[in-house]
Structures are given as structure tokens and as C-alpha cells.
Amino acid sequence: MGLSIDFFFRLLGAAVGAVVFGLFGSYLAELLEDEPDFYVVIFGLLGILAGLILTPFVTTHPIRRIRQHLISMPPERLGAIIIGILMGLVAGALFSFPLSFLPTPFRQIAPVAASLVFIYLSVVILMWRQTDVRNFFASFRPIITTGANREGAPDDRDVILLDTSVIIDGRITDISKTGFIRSTLMVPNFVLTELQHIADSPDTLRRNRGRRGLEVLGILQQELPIPIKFTDMDVSEVRDVDSKLVALARELRCPIMTNDYNLNRVAELQGVPVLNINDLANAVKAAYLPGEELTVRVIQEGKEYGQGVGYLEDGTMIVVENGERHIDETVTATVTKVLQTTAGRMIFARL
């Protein structure tokens, strides 16, 4: 069918080209005061050739590109464009009456120009606020209260998006068992696809990480009481997974759970709430104040001369002054200073 339409437009373009170029040949023959038959035939053949070659570039090719763009365009954006065009036409019609009293030629040009300006402004503004427009129309839909919701089951609209890093980390399963998470965990298909690519990686470390992430999803889906759902919602305007996740979180107005520092910063800059498991782990670590005593095993040298380094059970680094000579020994030290960094909590102590 596509081939027949393309062939039809080529024939039509060849006919139009033959007529236009033939008329031009006849006009050229009159200027040169020569016989027109030769010029009409030559330019007519050139018109047929030009029509056969150039017609698809101004007919079928642009139509196919527009069709592909419309197919891949999100429904919210397409709706915003259509509504913007209608609003611009209405505004242009309202202004056409007072503009028709202008003197000639402005009375003919101004209404058309005003309609084009209003259409452009309406489309641009609605595309900027397409999420708000969608939420506005969604607010008119009736809310159906099911028995599960009446009994306190989590609402499908109350979701948390999971990032690839937090799935591979695996601590989400332990947190879910505690009951602190009450929202539905949502995994977009593009995150699942990234996990699959990592699991199929030729690098052994990446492959193991990807397989661990898939196992964690299986545990979340089968063994834990927290509901988890997979969605095919996507954001076609962006390509990388992190940007898609942030855009989807903004659209759904829900938080992202992640361990990725860069994604954390980008999401915060765009106003998307972030649930960082590393921040949660730091928050629940035991608090030590200066002057308190603790017991730690010194396992290695510190960066400064004479320092020894040990770790608590929760992974907190302890820097012990003059602890270098007690490597591989368990010592009692007094806390002198506590530092909270982006990498975690660091405690300085002395013997």
C-alpha cells in the first residue's frame, strides 16, 4: 500500500513537473524568438525527471516523519498541542472582529497574524504545563473505593519508584520486612531492561550484580507483604534511565528510592523527593558523643602518623589516635569528635 501511494505521488509530481517545465520552455523560446517545440520537449522531459525524483521529499517522506513523531509522542503532549491549537483559534476569532476595523492592508493581515501568535503561545504554555493539565482533567474522574482500600491496603497512586542501584543493593528487602514501607513499590520496564542488560554483561562482576538485582525483585514479589508492581510507563523525550526515572517521578508526583549519589542530586534539583537507603543507614547508626567510651578492633594504619583504623559492626569508621601500635588488637577508646560526611559517619577517638 505504501509503495502504491508513493508511486502515485511520483506520477502526479512527474505530470506537474512536465507541465511547469514545459511552460517555462515555451516562455524561454519566446524570449529567444525560436521554435518552441524543442524547448517544450526538452524542459518537459526535465520536469518529468525532476518530478519523479523530488516529489517524495515534499509529500510522502514528510508525512511518514510526522506520522512516526505522532505515534511516539506521549498522549499528554499530543493532547496539549490539540487543546492549544483550539484555544489559539478561539482567541484569534475573538480578536478578529476589532482587528477588522484597521485600515487596509492591516485589516486582512492582522487577524491571521493574531491567530498564529495565539496558537503558538497556547501550544507552548500547555506543553510546559502538560502534567498539570492532565492532573486537572484527572481530578474530575470519580474515585472508586474498593474493599481493599477500605481495609487499609495501599493505594495504587501511593507509589515509590525503585532505581537500579537500590535493587542491586538488596537492603530494600530487609527494610520491607520491618514494615516501615507502606507504599507500593513500582519498577518501570526501562529499569528492568537495564537490569537485564547488566545481567547479560560479559564482565563477571557486572553480571553477578545484575543477577542479584533480578533475585531481589523475585524476593520482593513473592516473599514480602509489600506490594510491588511493574509498569510500562515511559518518557520518550529522554533516553538515559536516570533522566527517565526523574521525569516519571515528576509526572506521578512520587519519590524515588536510590543509592546513586548523582541521581540523588539531580532529582533534588528538580524537586523530586528522594529516599536514600545510605542516608537511612546513617540515621539509624548508634550515636556516640564526645567523652563516651567504645571498644573497637584496630585492623590497619590510618592516613596520619600513628593513627589506627577500625570499624564498628554497622560499618562506621573509627580513627584511633596512637592506635597504630595496637593493630590486630581490641582496644577501648574515648570518643573525641564525630564527623558526618556524604560517605558516612566517621568517629575520632583516643586510647
N, C-alpha and C positions, 0 to 999 in steps of 0.2 A: 504493500500500500504506500509506504514511504517513497519507494522508487518510482511509482507511477505519478505521485504528486510532484516529485522533483522533475521528472521528465516533462510533465505538463507545463510547469513553470518555465522550464528551459525552452520549450516550443513557443510559449507565449512571449518570452523575452526575445527569442530569435525573430519573431514576427514584428514585434515593436521595434527592435533594432534595425531590421531591414527597412521599415517604413521611415524611421527617423533619419538613418544614414542615407537612404535614397533621396529624401527631400533635401538633405544637406548637399548631396552630389549634384542634384538639379540646380540648386541655388549657386553652387560653385561654378557650374558650367555656364550659367547666365552671366556671372561676373567675368568669366574668361572669354565670353562670346564664342563658345564652342558647342559642338553637338552634345546634348545632354545624355544620350543613351549610354555611352561608355562610362561616364561618371556615375550615373544612377546604378548601373550593374555592379561596378567595382565597389562603390560605397555600400550598396545593398548587401553584397557578399560579406563585406567587413562588418556590417551591422548584424547579420545572422551569426557570424562567428563570435562577435562580442556578446550578443545576447545569450548564446549557448554557454559561454564561459562565465560571464559575470552575473547572470540572473540569480543563481543560488546564493550568492553572497549578500544580496539585498532582499531575498524572500525567504527561502526555506532555512538557511543557516541561522539568521537572527530569530526566527520563530522557534527553532529547536532549542537555542540557548535560553530564550525566555521561558519555554516550557520546562526545561530542566531546572531553571532557577526557581520557578514557581513550585515545582514538585518538592524540591529540597528546602523550601522556605518554611520556617515554623508557622503554625496556624495563627499564633498571636500577631506575628509581624504582618502576615497577609491580611488579617482582619483589620489591623491598624491602618494599612495602606488603603484598603477599600473604604473604611469609615472616613479617613482623612480626605479622600477624593470627594466623597459625597458631601462632607461638611464644607469643603472648599467651593464646590459648585453652588451649594445653598448660599454661602456668604457672597459669592460673586453675583448670584442672581439678585440678592437684596441690594447690592451696591450698583447694579447696572442701571436701575431707574434714575437715581440722582446723577450718575455719570453721563446719562444720555442727554442732559441739558448743556453739556460742554459744547463749545464751538467745534466745527469741523476742522481737522480730521480727528480731534481727540475724542469726540463722541462715539466714533467707531472703534478706536483703538483701546481706550481706557477700560471699558467693560471686560474685554478679553484679557488684557494685562492684569486687571484686578483679580479675575477668576484664577489665572495661573499662579499669581502670588499667594492667594488664599489656599489653593490646593497644595502648593509647596509647603507653606507654613503648617497647615493642618497635618500633612503626612509626616513631616519631620517631628513635630511635637508629639504626635501619637506614637511614633516609633520609639522615641525616647522614653515614653511612659507606657509602653505596651503591657508591661506586667501589671501596672495599676489599673489599666483599662480592663484587663482580663479579670482581675480580682473584683472590680466594680460589678461586672456582669455576673460573676460567680456568686456575689453576695445575694442576688435575687433568687438563687436556686433554693428550693426547700431542703432543710436538713432533716434527714430521716434518722430517727433514733432507734437503733436496734436493741435487742435484748442484751447482746454482748456489751454494748456501750453503757447500758443502764447498770450493768453489774460491775462496772469499773474497768472494763477492758480498754486498752489504749486505743485512742482514735487514730485512724489511718493518716490523718493530716498532721499528727504529732509525731514527727519522724526525726531521726538523726542519720545524716549521710556518713557512710564509712569510707575512709580513704584506704588506698592500697597499703600504706605503711602501717596503719593501725591493725589491719587484718593480718599482715605477716608477723607483726609483733606478738600477737596471740594473747596479750593480757586482757583483751576485751572479754574473753570467756570467763576469766576469774572475776572480773568486775560485774559481769552479768549475773553470776551465781549469787552475789551478795544482795541483789535486789535493789541497788541504788538506781539502776537504769529502769525507767518505767515507759520510755518511748519506744516506738517501733524502729528497729534498725533497718535502714534502706541501703541497698548496694546497687548502684546503676550498672547497666550492662557494660559500659565502657571501662569501668573499674574491673569487672570480671574478665573482660577481654585482656586488659593489661596483666592481670594475674596469670592468665593462661599463657601469654607470651613469655612472662618471666619463668613459668614452669617448663616451657619448651626451650629455654635458652641453652646453648651449648656449654656455657660456663656452669661448672658444678655448683658453686656457691649460689648463684642466682637461681638455678633450677631447684635447689633444695628450698630456698626461700619461697619461691612460687608455689611449690607443692605444700609447704607448711601453711601458706595462706589459704589454699583450697581446703586443706584439712580443717583449719579453723572455721571456715564457713560451714563445713559439714557439721561440726560440733554445735555451732550456733543454731543451725537449722533443725537439728534432730534431738539434741540432748538438753537444751536450755529452755526455760519457760519464756524468755524474752522473744516476742515475735520478730521475725526477720523477713523482709520481702525484697525481691529483685524487680527492678523496673527498667523498661526500655526507653524512659525519658532521656532525651539528648538535647544538646545545644549545638546546632550545626554551624553557628557563626565562628566558633573556636575549634582548634584541633587538638591541643595537648590536654591530657587528662586533668591536670590540676586546674586549668582555666575552665574546663567544662564543669568540674565539681563546684567551683566557686559560683559560676553563673547559675547552675541548677539550684544551689543553696539560696541564692538571692531570689530566684523565681519562686521557690517553695517557702521562702522565709523560715528556714530551719538551720540548725547548727551543723558543723562538720566536725567529726571526730578524727583526729590525725595525730601523728608523731613527727610529721615533716615540718621543720622549722621554717623553711621558705614558704610553704603553703600556709602555715600559720600566720606569717607576717602579711602575705598578700590578701588573705581572707579578712584579717583585721582592718587593713587599709580600705577595703571595700565594704566594711560594715557588716560582715558575716560573722556570727558568733562561732567560736572555735572551742571544742572540748579536747584539750591536750592531755593525754594519759601521763606524759612525763611531768606536767605540772601537778596532776593529781597525785602521782607518786611522791613528789617532793613535799606536797602539802600534808600527807599522812605520815611522813617520817617522824621519828621521835625527836622532840625538841630538846636541845641541850643549851643551857645558859652558861655564860662565863662563871667560873668558880665551881661548877659541878664536876664530879669525877666519872670517868668511864674506863672500861677495860677493853683493850684492843691488841691485836697481834700485829707487830711490825713485820712487814714482808719485803720491803725494798727501801732503797735510798730515796731521799727527796731531791728536789732541784737545788736547794740551798745547802751549804756545807753543814754537816752534822744532822740534817733532818732525816727522820724516818717516816715512812708512809704505811698506813694500814687502812682497813676498810671494815665498817660495821656490816651486820647481816643484811641491811637494806641497801648496801652499796655506797653509803656515804663515806667520802674520803676523809681520813684523819691524818693530819700532818703533825708529827710529834717532834718538838724541839729536842735536840741532843738524843734522838732515838736511833741514830744510825748504828750505834754500837750494840743495840738490842734487836737486830734483825733476826727473825725466826723465833722471837720470844714474845710472850704475852705480858704486857705491862699495864700499870694503872697510871692514868694521866689526868691532869686537871685542864678543863676547857678554858682557853684564854680568849678566843674570838670565833665567831660563826659568820661565814660568808655565804650568801645565796646568789648563785650565778645562773646563767641560762643553761649551763651544762649540769647543774645540780647543786647540792649543798656541800660546802667544804668547812671542816672544823679544824681549828688550830689548837693544839694542846701542848703542855709541857709535863715532863716527868715530875 
